[in-house]
């Protein structure tokens, strides 16, 4: 076994290079989102988000180096211990935490705040990967599936208590990891179908039209399919379940979701219904991105950004600054970097020699994919605004550190993949 001093020759430097490019471009755009030309500001000014973000970036570098120094066996050995410590901290947050932006998800440390839910992602990924990598594990075993759903459900539930729905939803992507490790695609298909029916019910003014459509499909399947009693009974049960989902949507939206969550759904369906109210964020976001045109207005020249038309423009809506100042071409460059990053992560995950590293690698790829797709999607009106950061771009120490730890633990595992003897 080679010693850790040779780690530099084993680290996947293409992934590190993309990471550095994303972080650097993100830092520049954080400055652009808060820049005031009348104040002669510097990107290094610690009174600005850009100056503080630089401090977070430097701290991330130290964290990344520390991760590569720590013995690779630490992450698997202490995965469960870290997980239970995480649950305890998440339990304390609603009790001792402070509220920021309507979410009580922060623990105050002096003038700064730390968001434990950002670190919950990599710790939960470690716990899930450790269980999947355990001896004798079989994904088709119901008990194993139940344990895995409990592992992701506990932190998800505690984060929901903090009113941080966006971060809680990130944990749903672990289903993709389970699917990769051999779980039946049934749950994945059911989830996609349920989401599709939910959206269709919101879009179609009268549910009766959907019921008629389901009835027509049911009759068609019975007429043109095999006339077996068991099959027909299953089709009827499926149709009834779908009709039940359709009828429950109105109840869920009006009686279960909170007013601000209802407004996010309304803004997704029709932001023009109240452009000065619940549709303001999405409307201004699309105006900012669209105004950039092909090549953008130029660095520090974004008027929508400069005059604060887009709320949270250095955090959740940072992509608006990219679209406005760098245009379609700049947006394509950023999206291409993310796509290359995600493809590289999948490649690295597939070349792992044990199940723990592979499961963790896919967890990393899925978490980054969720943040990337949903954040950009919500800024252009494809997804409801749920308040999750764009990795390496959105301002904030907790998110940047959490994403850095998530990534570099995987790079550490990948660097030692040749030393692991456990078979898949």
ChimeraX attribute file (.defattr): number of C-alpha atoms within 10 A of each C-alpha:
attribute: neighborCount
match mode: 1-to-1
recipient: residues
	/A:1	7
	/A:2	9
	/A:3	7
	/A:4	15
	/A:5	9
	/A:6	10
	/A:7	15
	/A:8	11
	/A:9	9
	/A:10	15
	/A:11	18
	/A:12	16
	/A:13	12
	/A:14	12
	/A:15	19
	/A:16	15
	/A:17	12
	/A:18	16
	/A:19	19
	/A:20	15
	/A:21	15
	/A:22	18
	/A:23	21
	/A:24	16
	/A:25	15
	/A:26	25
	/A:27	24
	/A:28	18
	/A:29	26
	/A:30	28
	/A:31	24
	/A:32	24
	/A:33	30
	/A:34	21
	/A:35	23
	/A:36	15
	/A:37	10
	/A:38	6
	/A:39	7
	/A:40	7
	/A:41	14
	/A:42	14
	/A:43	20
	/A:44	15
	/A:45	13
	/A:46	13
	/A:47	11
	/A:48	16
	/A:49	22
	/A:50	27
	/A:51	18
	/A:52	18
	/A:53	26
	/A:54	22
	/A:55	15
	/A:56	19
	/A:57	22
	/A:58	11
	/A:59	14
	/A:60	19
	/A:61	15
	/A:62	11
	/A:63	16
	/A:64	20
	/A:65	11
	/A:66	12
	/A:67	19
	/A:68	21
	/A:69	13
	/A:70	13
	/A:71	13
	/A:72	19
	/A:73	12
	/A:74	9
	/A:75	20
	/A:76	18
	/A:77	13
	/A:78	14
	/A:79	21
	/A:80	18
	/A:81	12
	/A:82	17
	/A:83	21
	/A:84	15
	/A:85	12
	/A:86	19
	/A:87	19
	/A:88	13
	/A:89	17
	/A:90	27
	/A:91	17
	/A:92	14
	/A:93	23
	/A:94	20
	/A:95	11
	/A:96	14
	/A:97	19
	/A:98	16
	/A:99	16
	/A:100	10
	/A:101	8
	/A:102	10
	/A:103	17
	/A:104	20
	/A:105	28
	/A:106	22
	/A:107	21
	/A:108	15
	/A:109	8
	/A:110	6
	/A:111	5
	/A:112	9
	/A:113	17
	/A:114	18
	/A:115	20
	/A:116	20
	/A:117	27
	/A:118	19
	/A:119	19
	/A:120	26
	/A:121	24
	/A:122	25
	/A:123	26
	/A:124	28
	/A:125	26
	/A:126	30
	/A:127	26
	/A:128	27
	/A:129	25
	/A:130	22
	/A:131	20
	/A:132	25
	/A:133	22
	/A:134	11
	/A:135	11
	/A:136	7
	/A:137	12
	/A:138	16
	/A:139	18
	/A:140	12
	/A:141	10
	/A:142	11
	/A:143	11
	/A:144	15
	/A:145	16
	/A:146	10
	/A:147	13
	/A:148	20
	/A:149	17
	/A:150	13
	/A:151	17
	/A:152	22
	/A:153	16
	/A:154	14
	/A:155	25
	/A:156	25
	/A:157	14
	/A:158	21
	/A:159	27
	/A:160	17
	/A:161	18
	/A:162	23
	/A:163	16
	/A:164	21
	/A:165	18
	/A:166	18
	/A:167	22
	/A:168	23
	/A:169	15
	/A:170	19
	/A:171	22
	/A:172	17
	/A:173	18
	/A:174	22
	/A:175	19
	/A:176	15
	/A:177	24
	/A:178	23
	/A:179	15
	/A:180	15
	/A:181	17
	/A:182	11
	/A:183	19
	/A:184	13
	/A:185	14
	/A:186	9
	/A:187	12
	/A:188	15
	/A:189	11
	/A:190	11
	/A:191	12
	/A:192	11
	/A:193	13
	/A:194	15
	/A:195	13
	/A:196	11
	/A:197	18
	/A:198	18
	/A:199	16
	/A:200	14
	/A:201	21
	/A:202	18
	/A:203	12
	/A:204	11
	/A:205	10
	/A:206	10
	/A:207	18
	/A:208	14
	/A:209	12
	/A:210	18
	/A:211	18
	/A:212	12
	/A:213	12
	/A:214	17
	/A:215	16
	/A:216	12
	/A:217	14
	/A:218	16
	/A:219	15
	/A:220	11
	/A:221	15
	/A:222	16
	/A:223	10
	/A:224	8
	/A:225	11
	/A:226	10
	/A:227	11
	/A:228	9
	/A:229	9
	/A:230	8
	/A:231	14
	/A:232	17
	/A:233	11
	/A:234	11
	/A:235	17
	/A:236	15
	/A:237	12
	/A:238	14
	/A:239	17
	/A:240	15
	/A:241	12
	/A:242	19
	/A:243	19
	/A:244	12
	/A:245	17
	/A:246	22
	/A:247	16
	/A:248	13
	/A:249	18
	/A:250	15
	/A:251	11
	/A:252	13
	/A:253	17
	/A:254	12
	/A:255	11
	/A:256	12
	/A:257	13
	/A:258	11
	/A:259	12
	/A:260	10
	/A:261	17
	/A:262	17
	/A:263	20
	/A:264	20
	/A:265	22
	/A:266	19
	/A:267	25
	/A:268	22
	/A:269	18
	/A:270	15
	/A:271	21
	/A:272	16
	/A:273	12
	/A:274	14
	/A:275	15
	/A:276	12
	/A:277	12
	/A:278	21
	/A:279	22
	/A:280	17
	/A:281	25
	/A:282	27
	/A:283	21
	/A:284	22
	/A:285	28
	/A:286	18
	/A:287	18
	/A:288	27
	/A:289	25
	/A:290	17
	/A:291	20
	/A:292	24
	/A:293	16
	/A:294	15
	/A:295	15
	/A:296	23
	/A:297	17
	/A:298	13
	/A:299	14
	/A:300	21
	/A:301	17
	/A:302	25
	/A:303	15
	/A:304	21
	/A:305	27
	/A:306	18
	/A:307	12
	/A:308	13
	/A:309	17
	/A:310	24
	/A:311	16
	/A:312	15
	/A:313	25
	/A:314	27
	/A:315	19
	/A:316	22
	/A:317	28
	/A:318	28
	/A:319	29
	/A:320	32
	/A:321	33
	/A:322	32
	/A:323	29
	/A:324	32
	/A:325	29
	/A:326	25
	/A:327	23
	/A:328	20
	/A:329	16
	/A:330	18
	/A:331	23
	/A:332	14
	/A:333	12
	/A:334	19
	/A:335	15
	/A:336	12
	/A:337	16
	/A:338	20
	/A:339	14
	/A:340	14
	/A:341	22
	/A:342	20
	/A:343	13
	/A:344	17
	/A:345	22
	/A:346	17
	/A:347	14
	/A:348	22
	/A:349	25
	/A:350	16
	/A:351	13
	/A:352	22
	/A:353	19
	/A:354	18
	/A:355	23
	/A:356	23
	/A:357	30
	/A:358	28
	/A:359	27
	/A:360	29
	/A:361	30
	/A:362	28
	/A:363	31
	/A:364	27
	/A:365	24
	/A:366	23
	/A:367	21
	/A:368	22
	/A:369	19
	/A:370	17
	/A:371	18
	/A:372	19
	/A:373	15
	/A:374	22
	/A:375	25
	/A:376	20
	/A:377	15
	/A:378	23
	/A:379	24
	/A:380	24
	/A:381	20
	/A:382	15
	/A:383	19
	/A:384	22
	/A:385	24
	/A:386	18
	/A:387	18
	/A:388	24
	/A:389	25
	/A:390	24
	/A:391	23
	/A:392	23
	/A:393	26
	/A:394	25
	/A:395	29
	/A:396	22
	/A:397	23
	/A:398	18
	/A:399	24
	/A:400	25
	/A:401	21
	/A:402	21
	/A:403	21
	/A:404	22
	/A:405	21
	/A:406	27
	/A:407	22
	/A:408	21
	/A:409	23
	/A:410	26
	/A:411	26
	/A:412	23
	/A:413	26
	/A:414	23
	/A:415	22
	/A:416	21
	/A:417	19
	/A:418	14
	/A:419	12
	/A:420	14
	/A:421	9
	/A:422	11
	/A:423	9
	/A:424	10
